[in-house]
């Protein structure tokens, strides 16, 4: 934060000028727009992944696996879905416009996945 403030012209000994306030607003607006774009990308990605999983008949398996990962990582369900999407090849499939030659996989059964996650945590 200090580096950001010095970048836009703030220092410990200067008063906040209108120019500096506008520069800070511009930085904040760009960060907000970037966050909105990222959220839009995530929603589009997860929608495509869920559709692909459903086409493979794996909706229940995917949901159970996402819940297992979310519980193991103490994270949100969508974060767990992103982890699974990365691990099983769905992100590359999505980013390459869903080519037929890429075959993303479904996660293993939730009991097997929970067992593996338990082993990772406990050793």
Secondary structure, 3 states (H helix, E strand, C coil): CHHHHHHCCCCCCCCCCHHHHHHHHHHHHHHHHHHHHHHHHHHHHHHHHHHHHHHCCCHHHHHHHHHHHHHHHCCCHHHHHHHHHHHCCHHHHHHCCCCCCCCCCCCCCHHHHHHHHHHHHHC
